[in-house]
Amino acid sequence: MTHHPDYPSRRSFLKTSAAGVVLSGLAQSAAAREAPAPVPLDQYEREYLNADEWAFVMAATARLIPSEGDGPGAIETRVPVFIDRQLAGDFGTADDWYMEGPHVADAAPAFGWQSPLNPAEIYRQAIPAFDAWCTQTHGAAFAALDPAQQDEALTALQKGEVGLAPELRDFFTILLANTKEGYFADPLYGGNHGMQAWVYIGFPGARAAFREWPERHNIPYPLGPVSISGERA
């Protein structure tokens, strides 16, 4: 993997990234289902992240998709819950990835994953290293910085100016990708609470049949999105 170029603005990807999120299955029921009230994020029982890691993920995702604006932010859509659950599962442990060496840090992206660490290990090692850099550079861990300092720190992380170990160099790329995935994935996986992101971009979700609509241009889709679980927005 290589470092991504310019730091992304919030709106530059919200309208274009949904098509890249993999969805599977159909709604289990045609009947509308009301989503249960979620546990507040400060009471959420984490599956993988420790307290410091959770504080970082909360703060970082809140800057990558901020709450201010004309659409929901990462916190409202519970992106941190998605990331925590993914790191506790097969993605975090890279169960179905090819992880054998040699690992070449500067190899082209076409050569695949170039770290001996799985995603969960990268989060675990990169967050304290980044927090240490933030403390040295800005006087406090990332979660304690003000929003402007956080944006500056994330920009430095993206540009490779933090000095992370080679095996951690793609941490920002993974963090940004996981944030987008949590924002747009089916609520079944913990993020996109209430399908708020789908409502915002007009995505129908896991509806079983809307074949007559792709050829209808400039006509608003009249039905709200449906989750794999059958929940409707």
Secondary structure, 3 states (H helix, E strand, C coil): CCCCCCCCCHHHHHCCCHHHCCCCCCCCCCCCECCCCCCCHHHCCCCCCCHHHHHHHHHHHHHHCCCCCCCCCCCCCCHHHHHHHHHHCHHHHCCCCCCCCCCCCCCCHHHCCCCCCCHHHHHHHHHHHHHHHHHHHHCCCHHHCCHHHHHHHHHHHHCCCCCCCHHHCCHHHHHHHHHHHHHHCCHHHCCCHHHHHHHHHCCCECCCCCCCCCCCCCCCCCCCCECCCCEEC
